[in-house]
Amino acid sequence: MKNSILVIGATGNVGRPLVEELRARGETIKVATRTPQRYPGQPGVTAVYFDYENPATYAPALAGVDRVYAISVPTDSGVMDIHGLIPSLQQADLQHLVLVTGMPVIRSNGRLRHWEEVETPVVDSGIPYTLLRPGWFMQLFLEGFLFTMLQQQRRLCWTSGDVQICPIDARDIAAVAAVVLTQPGHEGQAYTLTGGEVLTLRDIAELLTQATGQPIPYANATVEELVRFIEEVGGFPGPKKGIHSIFSTTERGVFAETTPIVAQLTGRTPRTFAQFVQEHASIWRQ
């Protein structure tokens, strides 16, 4: 009898806490990883070899699985990793696929669009699905170019300090994913996920300063300066061609509206950024 949940991306910011959420609910879990021998042993969790670039790994990973969690982003080559997996998901006769994509972005033609390239093949696949569309992860300040900026320059730079965002903790995304995977009634839904507060980048710099006890000022920068910095240090969460769109999307205010989904589905309010920075302050002090 199929009753396992396959978590693809189990070592990521959302995948790690999702496994813990599912374990707490008594679920049987398979974690998909390219290095299953390195995955720490946990009761109720089986690590299986999985690689998007190796279709031979799909069927063994899906054996005995009735629900799948995955996170998908475009790549520089234009290939969407979830797409090659869809035929195998269809053959597995899944009860539910929960896919994390993202909030709308500004395309090169200036139009605001959801991630149709990633989402449409899933919607058209016939597989019962739920789409989770988070905005800014709080964890972006712990990795990638923003973390490098905070470490190397000891400041936070963007194109405007008045830009507003509603950052969400990846653990709150995981909590929503756990509910959707284990409770009925979410099939065919698309949930936009945000934190519970609107903050400017200046607000965030001040919260970082308060938490670390070290001055982390905000500074304006041009798009060209930021793109050059990103290209030098790497760490951009997506294809390089999307670098400019993240600035235009943020400037347009797309990430500045809160949604109540986290509280509605989990029964608890989202973590605040102040809580997040207090918890991780020692990392930025290094």
Number of C-alpha atoms within 10 A of each C-alpha: 6 13 13 20 25 28 25 22 20 22 16 12 17 23 23 17 20 26 27 18 19 23 17 10 12 11 18 17 24 25 24 25 21 15 12 15 11 9 17 9 11 12 9 14 21 17 23 20 16 23 17 17 11 9 12 11 16 20 15 12 21 24 13 16 22 19 25 22 24 19 20 17 19 18 15 12 7 11 13 17 18 19 17 15 15 16 11 14 22 13 11 18 14 19 16 23 24 25 23 23 22 22 20 19 22 21 16 12 6 11 11 14 11 17 16 12 14 21 19 12 13 20 15 9 14 12 20 20 25 24 24 22 19 23 24 21 20 20 20 18 19 17 15 16 21 21 20 19 18 21 17 9 12 18 18 24 22 21 19 18 18 14 19 22 24 25 28 26 23 24 21 24 27 22 23 23 26 25 16 24 22 15 9 9 9 18 18 15 14 15 20 19 25 29 31 21 18 17 17 16 20 22 16 22 21 18 19 28 19 16 21 19 11 12 14 22 17 19 15 15 14 12 15 11 14 19 16 12 14 19 14 10 13 14 15 17 15 13 13 15 12 18 17 16 16 15 19 18 19 21 19 15 12 18 22 21 15 18 16 15 19 25 15 11 15 17 10 11 15 23 19 16 23 14 13 17 23 14 11 15 17 11 12 20 14 7
